[in-house]
Structure formats: C-alpha cells, structure tokens
Amino acid sequence: MPPGELRAIIFDIGRVLIRVDVAAAINGLASGLSLSSAEVWSAIEKDPRWQDWQEGRMRPHDWHLHLSKRLGSSLTFEKFSEVWNLALDPQPMQDVKLFEQLARNYRLGLLSNTDPIHLAHMEPRYNFFQHFPVRIYSCSVSASKPNPLIYREALRALRVKANEAIYIDDVPAYVEAAQRLGMAGIPYQSPEQLLEELRNLGVKF
C-alpha cells in the first residue's frame, strides 16, 4: 500500500511513554514467599490465564485470587494492586510538549497491551493521556499485539486508513505487525531517535 497523507500517530505506552521495571513488581510479589523472584516471574510469564488477563477476560479481583493461589501469597487485593503497579515508573519518558505539538496537526492514539490494574493506575497519574483522545487497550478490545485486530481497532477509532498512520513501539515484532497492515513504523529506541525518525517521515512539529 503506497503511503498516504499522514493523519495519525499511534504510540505504545510501556517503554515508550512510561518506563517499565518488572523486577520492582516481581520483587514485591516475592516478598515473604518461599519462591525466588525468578520463580515468581516464571510462574506469571507462563501462566495459562495470562492472555485472558491481558485481553480482559478476567476481572482484577479474579486475577488477584488466581495468582495468590498459584504463588501462595496472602496479599490483600489493595496491596497486590499497589505492588503490581510498582512496575510503572512515575516519571514519563517523553516531554508532554511533544504531544502538544503533534496534536496540532495529527490525531493521536495509544495502543497498548495492558491490564485493568495498570490502566486504573496510569490514566489519572500521567499528564500525557489528555493528548490522546483515542486509547486502545488489549484488556478493552479482547485482542493483544501482534494480533491485527487490535491495530485495526485503533485505525477505526482514529478514522484513518493504515497508510495514513505511523505506529511507534519498542518491540520490533509489534512494529512489523503494523507495517504488514500498511502503516509506517518506528521501532522505538530513545527520545532523540524518535524525533529524528518522525522528522524523516515528514512529521510536522
């Protein structure tokens, strides 16, 4: 599909807009357990319900109970949520002025594999969300990257064609999935590299 007139820019969240420190959350979950942090992470990473959790087929309280049973944890739901959110650095990775500038000329969207506990924590705390009228989350649309469905949902919500959008993600495979649909893609590495790549694609600031 040939490039169209650029109308939308879509950002991933984790490790693009918010630093993610999985170890902080895992260490918190492992505290007081007979399992090591590595064993806790392995149990979560390989959990058969992980995709259900990420794609909104489990409620937060059910995920808490499910993991508590698997790990032998006695954390209350409130404490579990607090520890789970330790993975999210409170300091945003990008200057909010970037989104103020981009929003003057383009429709901005978020596209993220995330869960309801992280979502409830993020939206009230980070000021960049106000610049993204379209927010597509795996837990809200029952699909996660690199499934084409979640990208198409973002394009539909932004009211643009694939060749009118840029997608930015730190995971190359997720960028490639967007490119297969016809979007321009930027594999994120740093704020400086992002600005350079956007300029190379003709983005106006």
N, C-alpha and C positions, 0 to 999 in steps of 0.2 A: 504494500500500500504506500503510495507516494506521500511525502509529508504534506500536511495541510497547514492552514494558518493556525498558529499556536493560540489556543484559547484557555487552556487549563494546565495547572501544575499540581501534581499529586505527590505527597510526601508520606513515607513510612514514619513511624514515631520512634520506636526503640532503636537506639544507637545512631539515630539521625537527628532527632529533636530532643530526646532525653537519653542520657547515659544510663546504661543498664549494668548493674552489678549483681549478677545472680548469686555470687558467693555470699553476699551480705544476707540475703534472704535464706539461703540454704543453711548457713551457719546458725542463724536464729532458729530455724526449724529443728536443727540437730541438737540444739542445747538441751541437756537433760535426758537425751535418748541414749540407748546403747549403740545406736548406729553412728558411723562417722558421717561427716558432711558429704564425702564422696558417695557413700552408700545411699544417703537421703536423696542426693541429686539423681543418682542412677534409678532409684525407685520412682521418682517423679517423671523423669525423662522417658522411661519405658512403661509408664502406667497405661494400661489398656483404655482408661477413660480420659486420657489427656486430650485427645482430639474432641471428644464430646464436651469437655470443659472449655476448650478454646473456641468451639463453634456454637456455644450457647445451649447445649442440650443438657447441661447440669446447672442447677442453681448454686449460688455461692455456699449456702449452708450445707448442701449435699456434698459439694467438693470438700469442704472442711471435714465433714464426718467421714467421707471416703478415705481421705489422706490420713486422718487421725487414726483410723483403724489399721491402715497399712503400715504406718510408721510407729504405732504405739504411743502417739502423742496425746497429751492431756490439755493442750492449749485451748482456751475458750475461743469462740469464733472471733471475738473482738481482738484478742491478742494474736490469733492466727492471721487475721487480715493485716494487722499492724506489721507483723514480721514479713508477710508476703510482699508488702509494699516497700520493704527496705531495698528491694532490687532497683527501685526507681530513684535516681539521683535528683534532689530537689532543684538543682541548678540547670536550666535549659542549656542546650548545646549551641543554639543559634541566637543571634541578636534579633529581637522581635521587630526591629526596624526593617529587616529583610522582608518580612511578611507584609508589613505596612506598604512597602514599595511595590511588591509583586501584586498585591491585591488591587492596586490602581488599574492594572492592565489585564489581569488574568483571574479566572475562577480558581480558587484554591481548595484542595481537598486533602483529607487524611485517609490513609488506607493501611490498616494495621491488624496483625494477628495479636489479639489481646483478649483478656478475660474480664468478667464483670467487676471483680475486686480491684484490679488495676485501673479499670475505666472510672469507677466511682472515686478513686483517689486522684487520678490525673486531671480530669476536666475542671474541677474547682481550683486547682493549685497552680496551673501553668497558664500564664497570660497569653501565650501564643494561640490557644484554642479559639479565641474570639475572632481570629482572622480566617478561620476555616469553617465556612458555612456547611460544607459537605464533609461528613465524617463517617467512614465506612469501616466497621469493626467486624472481625471474624465472629465474635460472640453475638453479634446482632443480625448477621445475614446467613448464618449456618453454613459458612464456607470459609476456608482459610487459604492463604497463599501457599503454593502457586496455582491453586485451582482457578481456571479462567473466570469462573462465575463471580468471584469477588472483585476482579478487575472490571468486569462488565457492569457490575452494580455501581461501581464508582463512576464510570463513564456515563451511565444512565442518569445518576443523581446530578452530575455536573452538566448534563445536557450537551455533551460533546462527542465527536467521533474519536476513535482511537488515534488517528493520525493528527488530531488537534491537541494532543496531550503529551506531557512529559511525566515520567514516573521516576521517583528517587528512592533508593533503598540501599541499605548496607549489605544485603545478601545478593550476590550476583545472580543466583538462580531465580530470585524473585523479579529482578530487573529483566532477565531474559524472558520470563513468562509474559511480562508486559510488552516486551518488544515483539514477541510472536503474535500478539494481537494487533500490532501496528503502531504502538506508542513509541516515542523516543524514550530512551532510558539512561539514567545516570547511576552507576554504582558508587555509592557514597563512600568517601574516604576521610575528608576533612572539610571544615567550613571554607577554607581557601580554595580547595579543589572544586567544591560545589559551585562557588561563584564563577570560577573560570569555565567550568563545563556549561553553566547556564548561559554565560556570555557567548560561548562557542555555538550554542544553539539559537542565538539571536534573541535571547530574552531581554526585555526592556526593564530597567530598574527605575 
